Amino acid sequence: MLALSRKKGEAIVVNNDIELTVLEIKGDQVKIGISAPKTVPIYRKEVYLQIQEENEEAASGAEASRLRKLL
């Protein structure tokens, strides 16, 4: 993992087309702005993990359904 220090108003560029900017720092919270192409999905990690879990459940359910049809 790369760890970088940034101050309010400073940014980090990822892959030439994604920019992360520190907008505000209040106590132990940091507000980050993300500028990226609309084709790049951006999720909070807890939401992303929930989506992954639901996709896995849906895929396993689809497999069971296909197997039932074969029998």
N, CA, C and O atoms as a CHARMM CRD file, in Angstrom:
* protein
*
  284
    1    1 MET  N      0.85000  -1.17600   0.00000 PROA 1      0.00000
    2    1 MET  CA     0.00000   0.00000   0.00000 PROA 1      0.00000
    3    1 MET  C      0.88900   1.23100   0.00000 PROA 1      0.00000
    4    1 MET  O      1.86600   1.31900   0.74400 PROA 1      0.00000
    5    2 LEU  N      0.52700   2.17100  -0.84900 PROA 2      0.00000
    6    2 LEU  CA     1.21700   3.45000  -0.89800 PROA 2      0.00000
    7    2 LEU  C      0.51100   4.40800   0.05600 PROA 2      0.00000
    8    2 LEU  O     -0.70400   4.58700  -0.03300 PROA 2      0.00000
    9    3 ALA  N      1.25000   5.01500   0.95500 PROA 3      0.00000
   10    3 ALA  CA     0.67500   5.98000   1.89400 PROA 3      0.00000
   11    3 ALA  C      1.23500   7.35700   1.56700 PROA 3      0.00000
   12    3 ALA  O      2.45100   7.54800   1.54900 PROA 3      0.00000
   13    4 LEU  N      0.34800   8.32100   1.30800 PROA 4      0.00000
   14    4 LEU  CA     0.76500   9.67200   0.96400 PROA 4      0.00000
   15    4 LEU  C      0.14800  10.66900   1.93700 PROA 4      0.00000
   16    4 LEU  O     -0.97000  10.47500   2.41500 PROA 4      0.00000
   17    5 SER  N      0.87100  11.71400   2.22000 PROA 5      0.00000
   18    5 SER  CA     0.33400  12.80100   3.04600 PROA 5      0.00000
   19    5 SER  C     -0.14700  13.90700   2.12200 PROA 5      0.00000
   20    5 SER  O      0.55000  14.27600   1.17600 PROA 5      0.00000
   21    6 ARG  N     -1.32300  14.43300   2.38700 PROA 6      0.00000
   22    6 ARG  CA    -1.89300  15.52800   1.61000 PROA 6      0.00000
   23    6 ARG  C     -2.52200  16.50700   2.56900 PROA 6      0.00000
   24    6 ARG  O     -3.01200  16.11500   3.62800 PROA 6      0.00000
   25    7 LYS  N     -2.51500  17.76900   2.21500 PROA 7      0.00000
   26    7 LYS  CA    -3.17500  18.80900   3.00500 PROA 7      0.00000
   27    7 LYS  C     -4.46500  19.20800   2.29800 PROA 7      0.00000
   28    7 LYS  O     -4.68300  18.85300   1.14000 PROA 7      0.00000
   29    8 LYS  N     -5.31200  19.94300   2.99600 PROA 8      0.00000
   30    8 LYS  CA    -6.56000  20.41400   2.41200 PROA 8      0.00000
   31    8 LYS  C     -6.27400  21.13500   1.08500 PROA 8      0.00000
   32    8 LYS  O     -5.39800  21.99600   1.00700 PROA 8      0.00000
   33    9 GLY  N     -7.02400  20.76700   0.06000 PROA 9      0.00000
   34    9 GLY  CA    -6.86300  21.36900  -1.26100 PROA 9      0.00000
   35    9 GLY  C     -5.86700  20.65100  -2.15500 PROA 9      0.00000
   36    9 GLY  O     -5.81700  20.91400  -3.35700 PROA 9      0.00000
   37   10 GLU  N     -5.07300  19.74600  -1.58900 PROA 10     0.00000
   38   10 GLU  CA    -4.10800  19.00800  -2.39600 PROA 10     0.00000
   39   10 GLU  C     -4.75900  17.74400  -2.97000 PROA 10     0.00000
   40   10 GLU  O     -5.74300  17.23700  -2.43200 PROA 10     0.00000
   41   11 ALA  N     -4.18600  17.25000  -4.07300 PROA 11     0.00000
   42   11 ALA  CA    -4.80300  16.12700  -4.78300 PROA 11     0.00000
   43   11 ALA  C     -3.79500  15.04300  -5.11800 PROA 11     0.00000
   44   11 ALA  O     -2.58200  15.22800  -5.02400 PROA 11     0.00000
   45   12 ILE  N     -4.34500  13.91100  -5.51200 PROA 12     0.00000
   46   12 ILE  CA    -3.57600  12.75400  -5.99500 PROA 12     0.00000
   47   12 ILE  C     -4.21000  12.34000  -7.31300 PROA 12     0.00000
   48   12 ILE  O     -5.43600  12.29300  -7.42100 PROA 12     0.00000
   49   13 VAL  N     -3.40000  12.04300  -8.30900 PROA 13     0.00000
   50   13 VAL  CA    -3.90900  11.59300  -9.60100 PROA 13     0.00000
   51   13 VAL  C     -3.60200  10.11100  -9.75500 PROA 13     0.00000
   52   13 VAL  O     -2.48300   9.66300  -9.50500 PROA 13     0.00000
   53   14 VAL  N     -4.63700   9.34400 -10.17900 PROA 14     0.00000
   54   14 VAL  CA    -4.50200   7.90000 -10.37800 PROA 14     0.00000
   55   14 VAL  C     -4.81000   7.58900 -11.83900 PROA 14     0.00000
   56   14 VAL  O     -5.85600   7.98000 -12.35700 PROA 14     0.00000
   57   15 ASN  N     -3.90600   6.89200 -12.49000 PROA 15     0.00000
   58   15 ASN  CA    -4.12500   6.39900 -13.85300 PROA 15     0.00000
   59   15 ASN  C     -4.47900   7.52000 -14.84000 PROA 15     0.00000
   60   15 ASN  O     -5.28100   7.30000 -15.74700 PROA 15     0.00000
   61   16 ASN  N     -3.92200   8.66700 -14.68800 PROA 16     0.00000
   62   16 ASN  CA    -4.07900   9.81400 -15.59000 PROA 16     0.00000
   63   16 ASN  C     -5.47700  10.42000 -15.66800 PROA 16     0.00000
   64   16 ASN  O     -5.61300  11.53600 -16.16800 PROA 16     0.00000
   65   17 ASP  N     -6.52200   9.74000 -15.19800 PROA 17     0.00000
   66   17 ASP  CA    -7.86400  10.28000 -15.37400 PROA 17     0.00000
   67   17 ASP  C     -8.72800  10.26900 -14.11500 PROA 17     0.00000
   68   17 ASP  O     -9.92000  10.56900 -14.18400 PROA 17     0.00000
   69   18 ILE  N     -8.15000   9.93000 -12.98200 PROA 18     0.00000
   70   18 ILE  CA    -8.88000   9.94500 -11.71700 PROA 18     0.00000
   71   18 ILE  C     -8.12900  10.85500 -10.75200 PROA 18     0.00000
   72   18 ILE  O     -6.93100  10.68600 -10.52200 PROA 18     0.00000
   73   19 GLU  N     -8.85000  11.81600 -10.19600 PROA 19     0.00000
   74   19 GLU  CA    -8.22100  12.75700  -9.26700 PROA 19     0.00000
   75   19 GLU  C     -8.94500  12.71200  -7.92600 PROA 19     0.00000
   76   19 GLU  O    -10.16700  12.85000  -7.86400 PROA 19     0.00000
   77   20 LEU  N     -8.18400  12.51900  -6.86200 PROA 20     0.00000
   78   20 LEU  CA    -8.69600  12.51100  -5.48500 PROA 20     0.00000
   79   20 LEU  C     -8.19300  13.77400  -4.80100 PROA 20     0.00000
   80   20 LEU  O     -6.98800  14.01600  -4.73300 PROA 20     0.00000
   81   21 THR  N     -9.12600  14.57900  -4.29500 PROA 21     0.00000
   82   21 THR  CA    -8.76400  15.84900  -3.66700 PROA 21     0.00000
   83   21 THR  C     -9.24200  15.87500  -2.22300 PROA 21     0.00000
   84   21 THR  O    -10.38400  15.51500  -1.93800 PROA 21     0.00000
   85   22 VAL  N     -8.38100  16.29700  -1.32000 PROA 22     0.00000
   86   22 VAL  CA    -8.76900  16.46700   0.07700 PROA 22     0.00000
   87   22 VAL  C     -9.55300  17.78100   0.16200 PROA 22     0.00000
   88   22 VAL  O     -8.99900  18.85800  -0.05600 PROA 22     0.00000
   89   23 LEU  N    -10.84800  17.67900   0.48100 PROA 23     0.00000
   90   23 LEU  CA   -11.71000  18.86300   0.53600 PROA 23     0.00000
   91   23 LEU  C    -11.76800  19.48200   1.91700 PROA 23     0.00000
   92   23 LEU  O    -11.80400  20.70400   2.06200 PROA 23     0.00000
   93   24 GLU  N    -11.77600  18.62000   2.94200 PROA 24     0.00000
   94   24 GLU  CA   -11.96800  19.12600   4.29900 PROA 24     0.00000
   95   24 GLU  C    -11.42200  18.12300   5.30000 PROA 24     0.00000
   96   24 GLU  O    -11.48200  16.91300   5.08100 PROA 24     0.00000
   97   25 ILE  N    -10.88900  18.63900   6.39900 PROA 25     0.00000
   98   25 ILE  CA   -10.41600  17.79300   7.49100 PROA 25     0.00000
   99   25 ILE  C    -11.05000  18.32300   8.77300 PROA 25     0.00000
  100   25 ILE  O    -10.84600  19.47600   9.15200 PROA 25     0.00000
  101   26 LYS  N    -11.83000  17.45200   9.44200 PROA 26     0.00000
  102   26 LYS  CA   -12.46300  17.81200  10.71500 PROA 26     0.00000
  103   26 LYS  C    -12.20400  16.69500  11.70500 PROA 26     0.00000
  104   26 LYS  O    -12.76900  15.60800  11.57800 PROA 26     0.00000
  105   27 GLY  N    -11.37400  16.94300  12.66700 PROA 27     0.00000
  106   27 GLY  CA   -11.07200  15.91400  13.66000 PROA 27     0.00000
  107   27 GLY  C    -10.50800  14.67600  13.00400 PROA 27     0.00000
  108   27 GLY  O     -9.46900  14.73100  12.34500 PROA 27     0.00000
  109   28 ASP  N    -11.20300  13.53300  13.18600 PROA 28     0.00000
  110   28 ASP  CA   -10.70300  12.28100  12.60700 PROA 28     0.00000
  111   28 ASP  C    -11.39100  11.94400  11.27800 PROA 28     0.00000
  112   28 ASP  O    -11.26500  10.82300  10.78600 PROA 28     0.00000
  113   29 GLN  N    -12.11500  12.90500  10.69600 PROA 29     0.00000
  114   29 GLN  CA   -12.77100  12.67300   9.40600 PROA 29     0.00000
  115   29 GLN  C    -12.11500  13.50700   8.31800 PROA 29     0.00000
  116   29 GLN  O    -11.70900  14.64800   8.53800 PROA 29     0.00000
  117   30 VAL  N    -12.02400  12.90000   7.13400 PROA 30     0.00000
  118   30 VAL  CA   -11.47500  13.58400   5.96500 PROA 30     0.00000
  119   30 VAL  C    -12.51200  13.49900   4.86300 PROA 30     0.00000
  120   30 VAL  O    -12.99800  12.41400   4.54300 PROA 30     0.00000
  121   31 LYS  N    -12.85400  14.64600   4.27700 PROA 31     0.00000
  122   31 LYS  CA   -13.79100  14.66400   3.15000 PROA 31     0.00000
  123   31 LYS  C    -12.95200  14.67700   1.87100 PROA 31     0.00000
  124   31 LYS  O    -12.08600  15.53200   1.68700 PROA 31     0.00000
  125   32 ILE  N    -13.23000  13.70200   0.98600 PROA 32     0.00000
  126   32 ILE  CA   -12.46000  13.53500  -0.23700 PROA 32     0.00000
  127   32 ILE  C    -13.37700  13.73500  -1.43700 PROA 32     0.00000
  128   32 ILE  O    -14.48200  13.19500  -1.47800 PROA 32     0.00000
  129   33 GLY  N    -12.91700  14.51000  -2.41100 PROA 33     0.00000
  130   33 GLY  CA   -13.63300  14.67400  -3.67000 PROA 33     0.00000
  131   33 GLY  C    -12.98000  13.78400  -4.71400 PROA 33     0.00000
  132   33 GLY  O    -11.75600  13.67000  -4.76800 PROA 33     0.00000
  133   34 ILE  N    -13.81000  13.14900  -5.54900 PROA 34     0.00000
  134   34 ILE  CA   -13.28900  12.24300  -6.57100 PROA 34     0.00000
  135   34 ILE  C    -13.77200  12.71700  -7.93300 PROA 34     0.00000
  136   34 ILE  O    -14.97300  12.86000  -8.16100 PROA 34     0.00000
  137   35 SER  N    -12.84200  12.95500  -8.82000 PROA 35     0.00000
  138   35 SER  CA   -13.15900  13.33000 -10.19200 PROA 35     0.00000
  139   35 SER  C    -12.68000  12.18800 -11.08500 PROA 35     0.00000
  140   35 SER  O    -11.49000  11.87900 -11.14100 PROA 35     0.00000
  141   36 ALA  N    -13.64000  11.56300 -11.78600 PROA 36     0.00000
  142   36 ALA  CA   -13.30900  10.41700 -12.62500 PROA 36     0.00000
  143   36 ALA  C    -14.29400  10.34900 -13.78600 PROA 36     0.00000
  144   36 ALA  O    -15.37700  10.92900 -13.71400 PROA 36     0.00000
  145   37 PRO  N    -13.92700   9.64600 -14.85600 PROA 37     0.00000
  146   37 PRO  CA   -14.87700   9.46600 -15.95900 PROA 37     0.00000
  147   37 PRO  C    -16.14000   8.76200 -15.46700 PROA 37     0.00000
  148   37 PRO  O    -16.08700   7.96000 -14.53600 PROA 37     0.00000
  149   38 LYS  N    -17.27700   9.06600 -16.09800 PROA 38     0.00000
  150   38 LYS  CA   -18.54800   8.46400 -15.67900 PROA 38     0.00000
  151   38 LYS  C    -18.53800   6.94400 -15.82200 PROA 38     0.00000
  152   38 LYS  O    -19.33700   6.25900 -15.18300 PROA 38     0.00000
  153   39 THR  N    -17.65200   6.41600 -16.64300 PROA 39     0.00000
  154   39 THR  CA   -17.57900   4.96500 -16.84200 PROA 39     0.00000
  155   39 THR  C    -16.88500   4.25200 -15.69200 PROA 39     0.00000
  156   39 THR  O    -16.89800   3.02300 -15.62900 PROA 39     0.00000
  157   40 VAL  N    -16.27900   5.00800 -14.78300 PROA 40     0.00000
  158   40 VAL  CA   -15.56700   4.41900 -13.64600 PROA 40     0.00000
  159   40 VAL  C    -16.51000   4.35700 -12.44700 PROA 40     0.00000
  160   40 VAL  O    -16.88400   5.39900 -11.90800 PROA 40     0.00000
  161   41 PRO  N    -16.90400   3.14800 -12.01600 PROA 41     0.00000
  162   41 PRO  CA   -17.76600   3.05900 -10.83800 PROA 41     0.00000
  163   41 PRO  C    -16.98500   3.38700  -9.56500 PROA 41     0.00000
  164   41 PRO  O    -15.83700   2.97400  -9.40400 PROA 41     0.00000
  165   42 ILE  N    -17.62500   4.13700  -8.66400 PROA 42     0.00000
  166   42 ILE  CA   -16.97900   4.51900  -7.40800 PROA 42     0.00000
  167   42 ILE  C    -17.93800   4.17800  -6.27300 PROA 42     0.00000
  168   42 ILE  O    -19.08300   4.63100  -6.26400 PROA 42     0.00000
  169   43 TYR  N    -17.47000   3.37700  -5.31600 PROA 43     0.00000
  170   43 TYR  CA   -18.29100   2.95200  -4.18400 PROA 43     0.00000
  171   43 TYR  C    -17.50500   3.10400  -2.89700 PROA 43     0.00000
  172   43 TYR  O    -16.27700   3.01300  -2.89500 PROA 43     0.00000
  173   44 ARG  N    -18.22300   3.33900  -1.78900 PROA 44     0.00000
  174   44 ARG  CA   -17.58700   3.19100  -0.47900 PROA 44     0.00000
  175   44 ARG  C    -17.28800   1.69900  -0.32700 PROA 44     0.00000
  176   44 ARG  O    -18.02800   0.86700  -0.85100 PROA 44     0.00000
  177   45 LYS  N    -16.22800   1.35900   0.37200 PROA 45     0.00000
  178   45 LYS  CA   -15.80300  -0.03700   0.45300 PROA 45     0.00000
  179   45 LYS  C    -16.88700  -0.93700   1.02400 PROA 45     0.00000
  180   45 LYS  O    -17.08600  -2.04100   0.51800 PROA 45     0.00000
  181   46 GLU  N    -17.60100  -0.49800   2.07200 PROA 46     0.00000
  182   46 GLU  CA   -18.61900  -1.35600   2.66200 PROA 46     0.00000
  183   46 GLU  C    -19.75800  -1.62700   1.67200 PROA 46     0.00000
  184   46 GLU  O    -20.34300  -2.71000   1.68700 PROA 46     0.00000
  185   47 VAL  N    -20.07300  -0.66100   0.82300 PROA 47     0.00000
  186   47 VAL  CA   -21.10600  -0.86200  -0.20200 PROA 47     0.00000
  187   47 VAL  C    -20.59000  -1.82100  -1.26900 PROA 47     0.00000
  188   47 VAL  O    -21.31100  -2.71500  -1.71100 PROA 47     0.00000
  189   48 TYR  N    -19.34200  -1.63000  -1.67800 PROA 48     0.00000
  190   48 TYR  CA   -18.73300  -2.50500  -2.68700 PROA 48     0.00000
  191   48 TYR  C    -18.73000  -3.96500  -2.22100 PROA 48     0.00000
  192   48 TYR  O    -19.06300  -4.86700  -2.98900 PROA 48     0.00000
  193   49 LEU  N    -18.35500  -4.18600  -0.97300 PROA 49     0.00000
  194   49 LEU  CA   -18.32500  -5.55400  -0.43900 PROA 49     0.00000
  195   49 LEU  C    -19.72200  -6.16800  -0.39900 PROA 49     0.00000
  196   49 LEU  O    -19.88400  -7.36000  -0.66200 PROA 49     0.00000
  197   50 GLN  N    -20.72500  -5.36400  -0.07500 PROA 50     0.00000
  198   50 GLN  CA   -22.10500  -5.85600  -0.04900 PROA 50     0.00000
  199   50 GLN  C    -22.56500  -6.22100  -1.46200 PROA 50     0.00000
  200   50 GLN  O    -23.23900  -7.23400  -1.65000 PROA 50     0.00000
  201   51 ILE  N    -22.21000  -5.41000  -2.44700 PROA 51     0.00000
  202   51 ILE  CA   -22.55400  -5.71000  -3.84000 PROA 51     0.00000
  203   51 ILE  C    -21.89600  -7.01400  -4.26600 PROA 51     0.00000
  204   51 ILE  O    -22.53700  -7.85300  -4.90000 PROA 51     0.00000
  205   52 GLN  N    -20.62700  -7.19300  -3.92600 PROA 52     0.00000
  206   52 GLN  CA   -19.90600  -8.42600  -4.27700 PROA 52     0.00000
  207   52 GLN  C    -20.58900  -9.64200  -3.65900 PROA 52     0.00000
  208   52 GLN  O    -20.77300 -10.66500  -4.31800 PROA 52     0.00000
  209   53 GLU  N    -20.96300  -9.51900  -2.38700 PROA 53     0.00000
  210   53 GLU  CA   -21.61100 -10.62700  -1.67600 PROA 53     0.00000
  211   53 GLU  C    -22.95000 -10.97600  -2.32600 PROA 53     0.00000
  212   53 GLU  O    -23.26000 -12.15200  -2.52000 PROA 53     0.00000
  213   54 GLU  N    -23.73400  -9.96500  -2.65700 PROA 54     0.00000
  214   54 GLU  CA   -25.03100 -10.20800  -3.29100 PROA 54     0.00000
  215   54 GLU  C    -24.86700 -10.81500  -4.67800 PROA 54     0.00000
  216   54 GLU  O    -25.66500 -11.66100  -5.08200 PROA 54     0.00000
  217   55 ASN  N    -23.84500 -10.39200  -5.40900 PROA 55     0.00000
  218   55 ASN  CA   -23.58000 -10.97500  -6.72800 PROA 55     0.00000
  219   55 ASN  C    -23.20600 -12.45300  -6.61100 PROA 55     0.00000
  220   55 ASN  O    -23.64300 -13.27700  -7.41400 PROA 55     0.00000
  221   56 GLU  N    -22.39600 -12.77800  -5.60500 PROA 56     0.00000
  222   56 GLU  CA   -22.01600 -14.17700  -5.39300 PROA 56     0.00000
  223   56 GLU  C    -23.23400 -15.02300  -5.04300 PROA 56     0.00000
  224   56 GLU  O    -23.37900 -16.14100  -5.53700 PROA 56     0.00000
  225   57 GLU  N    -24.11000 -14.49200  -4.19100 PROA 57     0.00000
  226   57 GLU  CA   -25.33100 -15.21700  -3.81100 PROA 57     0.00000
  227   57 GLU  C    -26.23400 -15.41200  -5.02100 PROA 57     0.00000
  228   57 GLU  O    -26.79600 -16.49000  -5.21100 PROA 57     0.00000
  229   58 ALA  N    -26.37400 -14.38400  -5.83100 PROA 58     0.00000
  230   58 ALA  CA   -27.22500 -14.47100  -7.01700 PROA 58     0.00000
  231   58 ALA  C    -26.64800 -15.48300  -8.01200 PROA 58     0.00000
  232   58 ALA  O    -27.39300 -16.24700  -8.62500 PROA 58     0.00000
  233   59 ALA  N    -25.34400 -15.48400  -8.16800 PROA 59     0.00000
  234   59 ALA  CA   -24.71600 -16.40800  -9.10300 PROA 59     0.00000
  235   59 ALA  C    -24.87600 -17.84700  -8.62900 PROA 59     0.00000
  236   59 ALA  O    -25.13100 -18.73600  -9.44100 PROA 59     0.00000
  237   60 SER  N    -24.73400 -18.08700  -7.34200 PROA 60     0.00000
  238   60 SER  CA   -24.87600 -19.45000  -6.83500 PROA 60     0.00000
  239   60 SER  C    -26.32200 -19.90000  -6.92900 PROA 60     0.00000
  240   60 SER  O    -26.59000 -21.08000  -7.15500 PROA 60     0.00000
  241   61 GLY  N    -27.26300 -18.97300  -6.75800 PROA 61     0.00000
  242   61 GLY  CA   -28.67900 -19.29100  -6.91100 PROA 61     0.00000
  243   61 GLY  C    -29.00800 -19.61800  -8.35300 PROA 61     0.00000
  244   61 GLY  O    -29.81400 -20.51200  -8.61300 PROA 61     0.00000
  245   62 ALA  N    -28.40900 -18.92200  -9.28100 PROA 62     0.00000
  246   62 ALA  CA   -28.62800 -19.17600 -10.70100 PROA 62     0.00000
  247   62 ALA  C    -28.09800 -20.55800 -11.08000 PROA 62     0.00000
  248   62 ALA  O    -28.71500 -21.27100 -11.87100 PROA 62     0.00000
  249   63 GLU  N    -26.96800 -20.92500 -10.51800 PROA 63     0.00000
  250   63 GLU  CA   -26.39600 -22.24400 -10.79400 PROA 63     0.00000
  251   63 GLU  C    -27.32200 -23.33900 -10.28400 PROA 63     0.00000
  252   63 GLU  O    -27.55100 -24.32900 -10.97800 PROA 63     0.00000
  253   64 ALA  N    -27.85100 -23.17400  -9.09400 PROA 64     0.00000
  254   64 ALA  CA   -28.75700 -24.18000  -8.52800 PROA 64     0.00000
  255   64 ALA  C    -30.00400 -24.29500  -9.38200 PROA 64     0.00000
  256   64 ALA  O    -30.50400 -25.39900  -9.59600 PROA 64     0.00000
  257   65 SER  N    -30.51100 -23.18500  -9.86900 PROA 65     0.00000
  258   65 SER  CA   -31.70100 -23.18700 -10.72500 PROA 65     0.00000
  259   65 SER  C    -31.43100 -23.93400 -12.02100 PROA 65     0.00000
  260   65 SER  O    -32.26800 -24.71500 -12.47500 PROA 65     0.00000
  261   66 ARG  N    -30.27300 -23.70200 -12.61700 PROA 66     0.00000
  262   66 ARG  CA   -29.89900 -24.39700 -13.86900 PROA 66     0.00000
  263   66 ARG  C    -29.77800 -25.89200 -13.62900 PROA 66     0.00000
  264   66 ARG  O    -30.19600 -26.69200 -14.46600 PROA 66     0.00000
  265   67 LEU  N    -29.21200 -26.27300 -12.49700 PROA 67     0.00000
  266   67 LEU  CA   -29.05500 -27.70200 -12.19000 PROA 67     0.00000
  267   67 LEU  C    -30.42200 -28.36300 -12.00600 PROA 67     0.00000
  268   67 LEU  O    -30.63500 -29.48900 -12.45600 PROA 67     0.00000
  269   68 ARG  N    -31.34300 -27.66600 -11.34800 PROA 68     0.00000
  270   68 ARG  CA   -32.69800 -28.22100 -11.15800 PROA 68     0.00000
  271   68 ARG  C    -33.37800 -28.45400 -12.49400 PROA 68     0.00000
  272   68 ARG  O    -34.07300 -29.45600 -12.66500 PROA 68     0.00000
  273   69 LYS  N    -33.19300 -27.55400 -13.43700 PROA 69     0.00000
  274   69 LYS  CA   -33.80900 -27.69700 -14.74800 PROA 69     0.00000
  275   69 LYS  C    -33.24500 -28.90500 -15.49700 PROA 69     0.00000
  276   69 LYS  O    -33.96500 -29.56100 -16.24900 PROA 69     0.00000
  277   70 LEU  N    -31.97500 -29.19300 -15.29500 PROA 70     0.00000
  278   70 LEU  CA   -31.35200 -30.34500 -15.95200 PROA 70     0.00000
  279   70 LEU  C    -31.87100 -31.65500 -15.40600 PROA 70     0.00000
  280   70 LEU  O    -31.94000 -32.65000 -16.12800 PROA 70     0.00000
  281   71 LEU  N    -32.24100 -31.66600 -14.12100 PROA 71     0.00000
  282   71 LEU  CA   -32.73900 -32.89200 -13.48300 PROA 71     0.00000
  283   71 LEU  C    -34.18900 -33.00900 -13.76300 PROA 71     0.00000
  284   71 LEU  O    -34.82700 -33.96700 -13.32600 PROA 71     0.00000
